[in-house]
Amino acid sequence: QVQLVESGGGLVQPGGSLRLSCVASGNTIRYSAMFWYRQAPGRGRELVAGITPTDGYTRYADSAKGRFTISRDNAKNTLYLQMNNLKPEDTAVYFCGRGSASLGESPNYWGRGTQVTVSS
């Protein structure tokens, strides 16, 4: 079983930036599609971004396009989410997810999440 641990969250002012990290242990993520989801209080968990294990193809939610960048470093078994021009609406717990080789399938492993708060 793979274990996922997110980090990098915190409090940031609107317009600021954060980089989230997700370190996997117990197994490699080299052959797995990886995802970032987020969940705000009272809302369901929504997909933010995904990346394939082979060619690095990425997919973003409309709200994240142009502001967020998902990337991976397979040698470090780590997934990243660079978040720029953050807005209060981005406030949520951000979860790392590991799936199959396809972005068309939902993750089957989850981290516990890291809190991102955007406020002045």
N, C-alpha and C positions, 0 to 999 in steps of 0.2 A: 504494500500500500504506500502511496505517495503522501507526504505531508507538505502542506503549503503554508508559508508564514509571510504575511504582508507587513510592510513597514513604510515609513516615509510620510504618513499622514500628520496632520497638525492644524493649527490655526493660521490662516493667511488672509490678508486684506483683498478685497475685490481688485482684479487686475494682476494679482500676484501669481506666482508659479510654485508648483510642487512636483517632485518626482517620486512616484510610488515604486516600491520593489516587492517582488514575490520570489522567495527562495524556496525551491523544492528539495526535499530530501526523501530518502527511501527508494527512489527510482529516478531515472532520467526523464526530462521533458522533451528530449530531442525529437521524438517521433509523435508528439502530441500537439494538437491545437490548444492554444492557451487563450484565456479570456479575462477581461476585467468587467465585473458587474458592480452596480451600486444600489444601495437601498436607503432611501430617506425615511424618516419617521412617518408612519401611517401610509407608506407607499409600498408597492411590490418591488421585487428585485428586477432591475432593468439592465440590459446589455449595454455596455459602454464601448467596448472594442474587442476584437479578436484577431488572432494571427495564426497562420498555418505553420506546420513544422518543416515544410520542404522549401518553398520558394519565398517565404515571408510575406505572402499575400495578407493584406489587412482589411478589416471591415470596421466601420465606425457608426455609432448612432449619429443621427443628424445633429443632435445637440453638441456632439464632441468634434465633429469635422472642422478642421482648420484650427483647432485649439489643442487637441490632445493627440499624442503620438504613442502608439504601442510598439514595443520592440522586445527582442529576446537575445540573451547571450547563453547559448546552449553549453558552452564550455564552463560557465559559472552556474548553470542550472537555474537561471534567474530570468524573470519576466519584469518588464518595466512599463510604467505609464507616465510619460511626461505630460503635465497639465499646465498650460499657459492661459493667461487672460481669464483667470478663474472668476466665477460669478457666484453670488449667494445661492443660486439654484443648484450649484454643484455640491452643496453641502450634503453629505451622505456618508454611510459606511461603505467603503470600497472593498470588494471581494475579488480575490484571485481564483480562477477556476481552470481545471485541467480536463480536457476531453479526449476524443479520439483524434485521428488525423484530419477529420473534416470539420469545417466551421459550421456545417449544417446540423450538427448534433450538440445538444446541451452538455455542459461540463458534468463529469461524474465524480469529481473531487473538488473540495472547496477549502479555502483558508477561513480563518475566523474573522478576518476583516480588519481594516484600519480606518480610523475616523478622519474625515476631511471636513473642516469647518471654514467657510468663507464668510467673513464678517468684518465690518469696520468698527 
